[in-house]
Amino acid sequence: MPTRPEASRPSRVERVRAALARYGRFICTTRAPYQAAVFRIGLALAIAAFLLREWPHRRVLYGDRSPLSHEMALELARLDGTFSVLYWSGGQAWFEIVYALTIASALAVLVGWRTRTTSVLLMVGTLSLENRNPLVGDGGDNAIRIMVIYLVFTRCAQVWSLDARRARALQRKDSPYGDRTGVALWSATGLFLLVAFGFDTGWPLVLWILWGVQALWYVANRWFAEAEGRALLDAGASLLHNTAMLTIAVQVCLIYATSGWYKVQGSRWQEGSALHYALNLEYFAPWPWLSAILAANTVMVLLMSYGTVILQVAFPFTLANRKVKNVLLAVMIVEHAGIAVVLGIPFFSMVMIACDAVFLPTAFLLWCGTRCTAPARRAGAGRNAVQARRNSTAAA
């Protein structure tokens, strides 16, 4: 049997270099863009819905009528080291501006408009409101605080966004004037940073770095699109995106694992009666008749109590098996939907479902996207056919 000549065999160094090159291409290519898009949509929708729902009570929760006065909030911030632009002024006007801009930023991130800038504005607004009165928060608020920071470092608008549509349009027709709207938005945010923070350290320094990266990205895209530096920036952004998505996945696993193991230590969860007490709390009973029906069924309460613990503890261990993970993920999403309806905490459930989306299979997301855009494509095809008939009639 003929053997391969020694000269044609790659050396160990060449094999290592080839492996490192493949690994580098893998980590420097944007992964899970559809999962990131669903995460962006779900998180922005949860924040916007929460702020709109609390609109009548906004001043009592986070504004000038809050039981936690402005002076007390400043003292609490000094002790905890938190950040909020609402610390600058305790008046109603400034609070209303921050609250309205946070809602606008959430809606802009939802549709994927200027996401690099609006995601930062959403982070600043959300953290400012949450940190103004942390005493009224719950587990959902803690998840929002964490995830809204991670969102900034993802390339979450590459698909299913207005940014993606604009990028495709620019590829078809290059504008000689560049991105005027982006430059104006960048200039306005820079002026705000200069007036509001100066060149302070801490969170202002982070915001200045993000602002500078925006300028570097625009210059590279506008004048050095074919240079190696542009490719290096793109690889760095992809690496940062992949790291952020991995961090989100790890954070979700930690949330479920710690929640499950803490439940295991509770006597009510051990005996399977924990949900019985939760269903009988008036605060968590938006539909008293539904809660009463579930609480009266001992077997159902027992199964749901043990099932919740098993799902949360087992979830991180199922990631190695794709089929088991997908089944368990579907069950957990249904469970969160049930929590939203039965216990009346929809925003916590919305945030956790958005976080669970990072584990959804790409094929399923593509199928969902196709189904959602099918009516629009049929409508567009119908308009094109009508226009073609009109043109043929006019030509005749």
N, C-alpha and C positions, 0 to 999 in steps of 0.2 A: 504494500500500500504506500503510495507516494506521500512523503512528508513535506510540510511547508518549509521552504528555505528559511534559514535563520535570519538572513538579511531582510526578508519581507515581514518578519514578525515585529510588532511594535515593542519597544523596550518598556520596562516598568515605569520609567519616568514619563514616557509618552502616554501610557495608559492612565496614569494618575492625572496628567494634564487634561486628557480627554474627559475623564470623569469630572474633574473640577469645572471644565467648560460646560458640560451638560448640567451640572448642579447650578452653576451661575446663571445659565439661561433659564432654568426652572424657577429660581427664586426671584429673578429680575423681570419676570413676565407677570403681568397682572392676572391674579387668580381670583376665581369666584366673583366676577363682575355682576352677575345676576343676583347672587345672594346679597352682595353689598347694596344693590339697588333696592331690593325688598327691605333690607334693614333700614336704609335711608327713608323710604316711604313710610314704613311702619312706625319708626321712632318719631319722625316729624308729625305724622298724623296723630299720634298719642299726645304729643306736647301741645299741638294746636287745639285738639279737642278738649284737653284738660283746661287750658287757659281760657278758651271760649266758654266752657261750662261754668268756670268760676268767675266769669266777668262780673256778675252782680255783687260778688263777695270779695273782689280782688283787693280793695283797699283795706278790708279787715284782715285778710290773710297776709298780705305782703306790703301794704301801703301805709299811708299816714294815719289810718285808723286802727292799725294792728295793736293788740294788747302788748306786744313786745315793742316798746317805744324805740325811736331812733337812737336815743342815748344808750338804751339797754342793748340794742343790736350792735352798736359800735363796741361796747364792752365785751359782748360775747364774741365778736369777730376778733378782737385783740387777744382773747384767751385761746380761741380755736385756730387762729391764723387763716381765716377764710377770706374770700374775695367777693366783692359785689359792688357794682357801680351805683347801687342804691344807697351805699354808705356816704356818697358825696352830699346828698341833700335829703332831708326828711319831708319835703313838700310834696303836694299832690301833683303838680305839673310835671316834675321830673319823673315821678313814678309812672304817670300815665304814658309818657313818651317811651319809657323802657318797656312797659307792658305791651304797648301797641307794636313797637318794633320787634319784640320777641315773637309775637303772633305772625307778623309779616314775614319774618325770617323763617319761621316754621313752614309757612305756606310756600315760600320760595324754595326751600329745601325739598319740600314734598314733590313739587313739579320739576325739580332739578334745574332751577334758574340761577346761574352764577354761583354754583354750589361751593366753589373754593372760598368765596367771600361770605356767602350767606350762612354756611355751616359754622364759620367762626363767630358771626354775629349771633347765631342761635345758641352756641355754646356760652358766650358771654351773657346773653339775656337770661338763659335758663339758670345758669349758676348764680346770677345776681338775684333772681327771684327766690330760688330755693334757699340760698344762704341768708337772705334777708330775715326769714323766720323759719329756721330749721326745726322748730318745736312742733310744727303742724305736719311734718312729713311722715312718710311710712316707707315700707320696703320698695314700693314703686318709685318714690322720689329718689331713693338711694341709687336704684338702677339707672334712672334717667341721668343723674349727676355723672355717673361713670361712663355710660354709653355715649352721651353727647360729646364727651371729650374724645373718645375713640373715633367717633364719626368724622372728626376734622381730618384725621390722618388717612382716611380711606379714599379711594378713587371711586366713589359711589355713584357718580353720574355718567359713567361711560356708556350705559344703556338705560333705556326707559326714562329719558330726561330731555328737557329742552336744551341742555348743554350738548348732549349727543346729537340732537337734530341740527343745532347750529354748527357743530364741528363738521357734519356731513355736508352742509350747505357751503361752508368755507372751502372744503375740498373741491367742490364743483366750480366755485367762482371765488377766486382770491380777491379780496378787497384791497385796493391800493392805500386805503386810509387806516388799515388796521382795525383793532377792536376799540372803537371810541367809547362804547358803554362801559367796557371793562376798565379802560384807563380812567374814566370819570369816577367810577366806583372806587377804584384803587386810590385816586387822589383824595376823594372825600374821606375815606377811612384813615388815610395817613394824616390828614389835617386834624381829624378827631383825636387820633392817638397823640399827636403833638400837643394839642390844647388840653386834653384831659389828663394825660400821664406824664408828658415830657419824656425824659429818658430814664425813668425809674427802673428798678430791678423787680424781680418776682414775676407776677402775671403780666405786667406791662412789657417786660423784656420778651416773654413768649410771644405776645401779640406783635411786637416789632419784628421778631424773626419771621413769623408767618407773613407779615406784610412785605418784608424784603424778599422772601422766596417767591411771592406773587410777581414782584417786579422782575426778578431773574427769569422766571418762567416765561413771562411775556416777551422779554428781550430775546430769549433763545428761540421762541416760536416765530417771532416777527422777522428777525434778521439772520438767524443762524440755524434755520430749520434743517439744513443738510450737514451741519457740522457734527463732529464727534461729541462735543460738549452737550448738544441737544439730546443725543442718544444716551449720554451718561445721566443727564437729569431725568430722562424718562425711566431709565433703569432704577435710579434711586427712588423715584416716586412709586414705582411698582413694588420695590422692596419694602418701602414704608407701608404701603397698602397691605401687602401680604402679612407683614408683622402685626399691623393693627387688626386684621381679620382673625389672625391666630390668637391674638390677645383677647378679642371678643369671645371667641370659642372657649378659651381657657376660663375666662371670667364666668361664662354661663355654666360651665361644668362645676366651678367652685361654688356658685350660687346653689345649684341643685344638690351637690354633695354635702355642703355644710348644712343646708336646710334638712336634708334627709337624715343625716347622722345626729343632728340635734333632736329631731323628732323621735329617733330610736331611743334616746335617753329619757323621754317623757313617759310617765306612767300611763297617761290617758291614751297616748299613741300605742303603747305596748298592749293595752287591753282592747284597743280598737274602738274607743268611745270618744275620741277627740272631736271628730266632726259633729257628733251629736250636740256637744255644747256650743260649737260654733254656729250651728243651724238654729239654735234657740236664742241667740243674741239678737236683740231688736235692731242694733246698729247694722248688722250684716243680714238683714232680712227685708230686701226691697219687695219681695213677693212672699208675704207671710204664709199664704196657703201652700205655696210650693215648698218652702222650708219645712212646714209642718208635715207634709206628706213624706218628704225624705227622712226627717228625723224620726218619724213613727215606724219606719221600716228598719228594724235592727240589723237584719242581714245586709241590707244595702249600705248602712252606715259602716258596718264592719268591713265590708269589701272595699269601700272607698277609702277608709282610713288606712288599711294595710296596703292597698294598691298605690296610694299616694306616696307612702314611704318607700315601697319597692321601686317605683318608677324613678324617684329622685336619687336614691342610692345607686341604682343600677345604670342610670343613663351614661355617666362617663365611661363605664366599662363596655358599653355596647358600640362605641365609636369604631372599634376595630372590625366590626361586622356590619357591612353596609345594609343588608336586608333587615337585620334585627334593629339597627339604628333607625331606619326609616319607619318601621312599624311603631317603635317606641316613641319616635318623634311625633307621629300622627296622633297617638294616644295622648301625649302631653299637650299638644295644641288643642285637642278637644277638651281636655281637662281644664285648661286655662279659659276656654270659652265658657265652660260650665261654671267656673268660679266667677266670671264676669256677670253671668246671669243670676246665679243662685245667691251668691254672697254680695253682689252689688259693688264690686271693685273692678270696674271695666278698664281703667287706665293702667293699673298694674298688669292686668292680663294682656292688654295691647302691647305694652313694653316687652313683656316676656315672650309673646308670640313673635314680635319683631326680632328679638335676640335669637329665638329658636330658628329663625329663617336662615341663619348662616350655615345651618346643617342640612338644608333642603337640597335634594339632588338637582343638578342643572337641567336634566331632561324634563323633570316635572315643571320647573319654572318656565322653560321654553314652551312647553305645552300650554301652560296657563297664559303666557304672553300671546301665543298664537290665537287662543280662544278669545281673549279680550280684545285683540285688534282686528279680528275677522269682520265684525260689522263695519268698522271704519274703512277697511279695504274694499268691502263690497260697495259701500256708499261711494267711495272714490272711483271705483271702476264704473259704476253707473253714471256718475257725472262725466267721466271721460267719454263714455259711449254717447251720451247725449250731445256733448260738445262736438264729437266727431261727426255725428249725423247733421248737426247744424252747419258745420264747415262744408260738408259734402253738398248740402242743399244750396248753400250760398255760392259754391263754386259752379254748380249746375245752372 
